[in-house]
Amino acid sequence: MLQFSKFKVTIILGIILLGIIFSAPNLVPRDTLDSLPSWMPKTVVSLGLDLQGGSHLLYETDTTEWLRERLDAVVDDIRIKFGAEQPRIGYVELTADPANAAVHVKLRDAKDIERARPLLRQATTDMDLQVSDDGSVTAQYSEAALNQKKAQLIEQEIEVIRKRIDETGTKEPTIIRQGADRIVVQLPGVKDPEKIKEIIGKTAKMTFHMVDEAAMVSGQPGPNDIVVKVRDPKGEGGAQLIVQKTPLLSGQNLTDAQQSFENGGQPAVSFKFDNIGAKKFGQATAQNVGKRFAIILDKEIITAPVIKDAILGGSGVITGSFTVEKAQELALLLRAGALPANLTVIEERTVGADLGADSIEAGKKACIIAIVLIVVAMLVLYGLFGVFANVALVLNAILIFAALSALGATLTFPGIAGLVLTLGMAVDANVLILERVREEMRNGRSPVTAMEAGYREAQATIIDANATHVIATLFLFWFGSGPIKGFAITLLIGVVTSFFTSVFVTRLMTSVWLRRARPKQLPL
């Protein structure tokens, strides 16, 4: 147990060296870190909302409006598919029923049901079909399917929010789901969240529609038209345009958007489509030269230019009464993607830096008191071997911060609690080993054989204890959220590092001392 090959010694010393290298950036000013070579570790442990202050936002997703839009899309798809059939499949009723998550269709001729069935299956994916003999069809989401769709919706919302916040340069945001339809957003260091709220809250759904010129002349929208307000930068009401309900394409086909300048320095937004979007856009503009098409963003027309030529390059420019800031914001939203559903802020609070400073100070005091008491207790109880245990304790703290830094983790107040608890647990293994050595010495064993027996006999107990800690910590991580996960991560890292320092590092130090000192009696 006390014999170490050169390979093992190299591995142990290498891990300690890496720990020092990865934890060192936490002690270096940011300006100095930025000036270091790119290959050197620069990641530091960030402070969470409760330590450095910031903003806490709780959003609620409007799943009702989202469901209505999904069912309307199904209705439109059925209408198009029935109209494309030869001969057409007639119907006397085609309605969405958001209250029951269903779509109802009544065929004019019940004999058409077999022709309609495959088309309905294509249009109502993931919905259950109920067909009656009189030609009535109901497509409805089951409760399980609807819950799955809502869960996917929340995941999409979180991803879009994360992209938008990352674009603003905000460091270490926490974005997690809470309950069935709520999302928690924590922004450490952000004292004024108004700008972030504005960016997060915009749905940013962009679609391209042809203007129905005939309906504009008559003033009467057709059954396949919608009336959309034209955005007025002065907020004085603005005009309205009648556009075709079915869009030519949507912002989902965008691959990039950047703020640019057009027409003598006027701020604008340039955009680029993917291959599918470029093909659709090229075909649509080629077929409608001389006509107007409207770019609609969040149910408002931001521009409606005349198509002068076919646009075949897959890119374009959105112009309007933009300021540079508004153009940059629109480009950011388009790059991040549209929110699949509207979000509403239902809770907002700001944590002041003074509260965070109090938490840090309390954490520092707790750590210092814990370390001092542990160090003194180990020195008094175990003398020289207590020194070895204390050295391992310091290395344990270094390795914990190295792991947190390498993971880019955020340290919260519960994380500090996990750190303090880990420091107390870190000497458990040494206590078990040294008490076992004392027992072996009382039984008349020599120093070397007593130490060998101590490490050998205590090892099973140490492994069992750490295994139970790991299991409990994993359950905390899997079933917890937010602060609980932060506590679990710190504790899990601490369990692993304390096992390494207690079993391997102290054993190496003890082995070196025994070979050099060759004592006849252990100082225990």
LINCOR-V106131 format. One record per pair of residues at least 24 apart in sequence whose ideal C-beta (glycine too) atoms are under 7 Angstrom apart, sorted by the first residue. I is the first residue (numbers start at 1). J is the second residue. D is the distance in whole Angstrom. If there is no record, write none. Layout:
i=I j=J d=D
i=I j=J d=D
This chain:
i=1 j=452 d=5
i=1 j=455 d=4
i=1 j=456 d=5
i=2 j=451 d=6
i=2 j=452 d=6
i=2 j=507 d=7
i=2 j=510 d=7
i=2 j=511 d=4
i=2 j=514 d=7
i=4 j=508 d=6
i=4 j=511 d=6
i=9 j=508 d=7
i=12 j=504 d=6
i=12 j=505 d=6
i=12 j=508 d=6
i=16 j=395 d=6
i=18 j=402 d=7
i=19 j=398 d=5
i=19 j=399 d=4
i=19 j=402 d=4
i=20 j=398 d=6
i=22 j=402 d=4
i=22 j=405 d=5
i=22 j=406 d=5
i=23 j=398 d=5
i=23 j=401 d=4
i=23 j=402 d=4
i=23 j=405 d=6
i=25 j=405 d=6
i=26 j=401 d=6
i=26 j=405 d=6
i=43 j=405 d=5
i=43 j=406 d=7
i=43 j=408 d=5
i=44 j=405 d=6
i=45 j=401 d=6
i=45 j=404 d=5
i=45 j=405 d=5
i=45 j=409 d=6
i=45 j=411 d=5
i=46 j=171 d=6
i=46 j=172 d=4
i=46 j=188 d=7
i=46 j=410 d=5
i=46 j=411 d=7
i=47 j=188 d=6
i=47 j=411 d=6
i=48 j=188 d=6
i=48 j=410 d=5
i=48 j=411 d=6
i=48 j=412 d=4
i=48 j=486 d=7
i=49 j=186 d=5
i=49 j=188 d=5
i=49 j=351 d=6
i=50 j=351 d=6
i=50 j=356 d=6
i=50 j=359 d=6
i=50 j=412 d=6
i=50 j=413 d=5
i=51 j=356 d=5
i=51 j=359 d=5
i=51 j=360 d=5
i=51 j=411 d=7
i=51 j=412 d=7
i=51 j=413 d=6
i=52 j=188 d=5
i=52 j=189 d=6
i=52 j=353 d=7
i=52 j=356 d=5
i=53 j=189 d=7
i=53 j=191 d=7
i=53 j=351 d=5
i=53 j=352 d=5
i=53 j=353 d=4
i=53 j=355 d=7
i=53 j=356 d=4
i=54 j=186 d=7
i=54 j=187 d=5
i=54 j=188 d=4
i=54 j=189 d=5
i=54 j=190 d=5
i=54 j=351 d=6
i=55 j=187 d=5
i=55 j=190 d=5
i=55 j=193 d=4
i=55 j=350 d=5
i=56 j=186 d=5
i=56 j=349 d=5
i=56 j=351 d=7
i=57 j=185 d=4
i=57 j=193 d=6
i=57 j=197 d=7
i=57 j=345 d=6
i=57 j=348 d=5
i=58 j=182 d=6
i=58 j=184 d=6
i=58 j=346 d=6
i=58 j=347 d=4
i=59 j=182 d=7
i=59 j=183 d=5
i=59 j=185 d=7
i=59 j=343 d=4
i=59 j=344 d=7
i=59 j=345 d=6
i=60 j=181 d=6
i=60 j=182 d=5
i=60 j=344 d=5
i=60 j=346 d=5
i=61 j=153 d=7
i=61 j=154 d=6
i=61 j=157 d=6
i=61 j=181 d=5
i=61 j=183 d=7
i=61 j=341 d=5
i=61 j=343 d=6
i=62 j=341 d=5
i=62 j=342 d=4
i=62 j=344 d=7
i=63 j=150 d=6
i=63 j=153 d=7
i=63 j=181 d=5
i=63 j=341 d=6
i=64 j=98 d=7
i=65 j=341 d=7
i=65 j=342 d=6
i=66 j=153 d=6
i=66 j=340 d=6
i=66 j=341 d=4
i=67 j=98 d=5
i=67 j=101 d=6
i=68 j=96 d=7
i=68 j=98 d=5
i=71 j=96 d=4
i=71 j=98 d=6
i=71 j=103 d=6
i=72 j=96 d=6
i=74 j=103 d=5
i=74 j=123 d=6
i=74 j=124 d=6
i=75 j=103 d=6
i=76 j=246 d=7
i=77 j=123 d=4
i=78 j=105 d=6
i=78 j=120 d=7
i=78 j=123 d=5
i=81 j=119 d=4
i=81 j=122 d=7
i=81 j=123 d=6
i=82 j=119 d=7
i=85 j=115 d=7
i=89 j=115 d=6
i=89 j=116 d=5
i=100 j=140 d=6
i=101 j=140 d=6
i=101 j=141 d=4
i=101 j=146 d=5
i=102 j=138 d=6
i=102 j=139 d=6
i=102 j=140 d=4
i=103 j=139 d=5
i=104 j=138 d=5
i=105 j=137 d=4
i=106 j=135 d=6
i=106 j=136 d=5
i=107 j=135 d=4
i=109 j=135 d=7
i=110 j=134 d=6
i=110 j=135 d=4
i=150 j=180 d=7
i=150 j=181 d=7
i=153 j=340 d=6
i=153 j=341 d=6
i=154 j=181 d=7
i=154 j=183 d=7
i=156 j=340 d=5
i=157 j=183 d=6
i=157 j=339 d=6
i=157 j=340 d=6
i=157 j=341 d=7
i=157 j=343 d=7
i=158 j=183 d=6
i=160 j=336 d=6
i=160 j=337 d=5
i=160 j=339 d=5
i=161 j=185 d=7
i=161 j=200 d=6
i=163 j=336 d=4
i=163 j=337 d=7
i=164 j=199 d=5
i=164 j=200 d=6
i=164 j=332 d=7
i=164 j=333 d=7
i=164 j=336 d=4
i=165 j=196 d=7
i=167 j=332 d=5
i=167 j=335 d=7
i=167 j=336 d=6
i=168 j=196 d=7
i=168 j=199 d=7
i=170 j=196 d=7
i=172 j=410 d=5
i=174 j=482 d=7
i=176 j=481 d=6
i=176 j=482 d=6
i=191 j=350 d=7
i=197 j=345 d=6
i=199 j=329 d=7
i=199 j=332 d=7
i=199 j=333 d=7
i=200 j=343 d=7
i=201 j=343 d=6
i=202 j=298 d=6
i=202 j=333 d=6
i=203 j=298 d=5
i=203 j=338 d=6
i=203 j=339 d=5
i=203 j=342 d=6
i=204 j=297 d=7
i=204 j=298 d=7
i=204 j=333 d=4
i=204 j=334 d=7
i=204 j=338 d=5
i=204 j=339 d=7
i=205 j=251 d=7
i=205 j=298 d=6
i=205 j=338 d=4
i=206 j=250 d=7
i=206 j=251 d=4
i=206 j=295 d=7
i=206 j=296 d=7
i=206 j=297 d=5
i=206 j=334 d=6
i=206 j=338 d=7
i=207 j=247 d=4
i=207 j=250 d=5
i=207 j=251 d=7
i=207 j=296 d=5
i=208 j=247 d=6
i=208 j=248 d=5
i=208 j=249 d=5
i=208 j=293 d=6
i=208 j=295 d=6
i=209 j=243 d=4
i=209 j=244 d=5
i=209 j=247 d=5
i=209 j=248 d=7
i=209 j=293 d=7
i=209 j=294 d=5
i=209 j=296 d=6
i=210 j=243 d=7
i=210 j=244 d=5
i=210 j=248 d=7
i=210 j=288 d=6
i=210 j=291 d=6
i=210 j=293 d=5
i=211 j=241 d=6
i=211 j=243 d=5
i=211 j=291 d=7
i=211 j=292 d=4
i=211 j=293 d=6
i=211 j=294 d=6
i=211 j=304 d=6
i=212 j=242 d=5
i=212 j=243 d=6
i=212 j=244 d=6
i=213 j=291 d=7
i=215 j=242 d=4
i=216 j=241 d=7
i=216 j=242 d=5
i=228 j=294 d=7
i=228 j=296 d=6
i=228 j=299 d=7
i=228 j=300 d=7
i=228 j=301 d=5
i=229 j=300 d=6
i=229 j=301 d=7
i=230 j=301 d=5
i=231 j=300 d=4
i=231 j=301 d=6
i=231 j=302 d=5
i=233 j=321 d=4
i=241 j=294 d=6
i=241 j=301 d=6
i=241 j=304 d=6
i=243 j=294 d=5
i=248 j=280 d=7
i=248 j=284 d=4
i=248 j=293 d=7
i=249 j=277 d=6
i=249 j=280 d=5
i=249 j=281 d=6
i=251 j=334 d=6
i=251 j=338 d=6
i=253 j=277 d=3
i=254 j=334 d=6
i=256 j=335 d=7
i=257 j=331 d=4
i=257 j=334 d=4
i=257 j=335 d=5
i=258 j=331 d=5
i=259 j=324 d=7
i=259 j=327 d=4
i=259 j=328 d=4
i=259 j=331 d=5
i=260 j=317 d=7
i=262 j=317 d=6
i=262 j=319 d=5
i=263 j=319 d=7
i=266 j=319 d=7
i=267 j=322 d=4
i=267 j=323 d=6
i=267 j=324 d=5
i=267 j=327 d=4
i=268 j=317 d=5
i=268 j=318 d=6
i=268 j=319 d=5
i=268 j=322 d=6
i=268 j=327 d=6
i=269 j=318 d=4
i=269 j=327 d=5
i=269 j=330 d=5
i=269 j=331 d=5
i=270 j=315 d=7
i=270 j=317 d=5
i=271 j=315 d=7
i=271 j=316 d=6
i=271 j=318 d=7
i=271 j=334 d=6
i=272 j=314 d=6
i=272 j=315 d=4
i=273 j=314 d=5
i=273 j=315 d=7
i=277 j=314 d=7
i=278 j=314 d=3
i=281 j=311 d=6
i=281 j=314 d=7
i=282 j=310 d=6
i=282 j=311 d=6
i=282 j=312 d=4
i=285 j=310 d=5
i=285 j=311 d=5
i=286 j=310 d=4
i=359 j=413 d=5
i=363 j=413 d=7
i=363 j=416 d=4
i=366 j=420 d=5
i=367 j=419 d=7
i=367 j=420 d=6
i=370 j=420 d=5
i=370 j=423 d=5
i=370 j=424 d=6
i=371 j=423 d=6
i=374 j=423 d=6
i=374 j=424 d=7
i=374 j=427 d=6
i=378 j=427 d=6
i=382 j=434 d=5
i=382 j=524 d=6
i=383 j=523 d=5
i=383 j=524 d=7
i=384 j=523 d=5
i=385 j=434 d=6
i=385 j=524 d=7
i=388 j=506 d=5
i=388 j=509 d=5
i=388 j=510 d=6
i=389 j=427 d=5
i=389 j=430 d=4
i=389 j=506 d=6
i=391 j=509 d=7
i=392 j=501 d=4
i=392 j=502 d=6
i=392 j=505 d=5
i=392 j=506 d=5
i=393 j=423 d=7
i=393 j=426 d=5
i=393 j=427 d=6
i=395 j=501 d=5
i=395 j=505 d=6
i=396 j=426 d=5
i=396 j=497 d=5
i=396 j=498 d=5
i=396 j=501 d=4
i=397 j=423 d=7
i=399 j=497 d=4
i=400 j=493 d=5
i=400 j=494 d=6
i=400 j=497 d=5
i=403 j=493 d=5
i=403 j=497 d=7
i=404 j=493 d=7
i=409 j=489 d=6
i=412 j=483 d=6
i=412 j=486 d=4
i=414 j=483 d=4
i=414 j=484 d=7
i=414 j=486 d=5
i=414 j=487 d=4
i=415 j=486 d=4
i=415 j=487 d=6
i=415 j=490 d=4
i=417 j=487 d=6
i=418 j=487 d=4
i=418 j=490 d=3
i=418 j=491 d=4
i=418 j=494 d=7
i=419 j=490 d=5
i=419 j=494 d=7
i=421 j=491 d=6
i=422 j=490 d=7
i=422 j=491 d=6
i=422 j=494 d=3
i=422 j=498 d=6
i=425 j=494 d=7
i=425 j=498 d=6
i=426 j=498 d=4
i=426 j=501 d=7
i=426 j=502 d=7
i=428 j=465 d=7
i=429 j=462 d=5
i=429 j=499 d=7
i=429 j=502 d=3
i=429 j=503 d=6
i=430 j=502 d=5
i=430 j=506 d=6
i=432 j=458 d=5
i=432 j=461 d=6
i=432 j=462 d=6
i=433 j=458 d=5
i=434 j=524 d=7
i=437 j=522 d=7
i=437 j=524 d=6
i=438 j=524 d=5
i=441 j=522 d=6
i=441 j=524 d=7
i=447 j=514 d=7
i=447 j=519 d=5
i=447 j=521 d=7
i=447 j=522 d=5
i=448 j=514 d=6
i=450 j=522 d=7
i=451 j=510 d=6
i=451 j=514 d=7
i=455 j=507 d=6
i=462 j=503 d=6
i=466 j=495 d=6
i=466 j=499 d=5
i=469 j=495 d=5
i=470 j=495 d=6
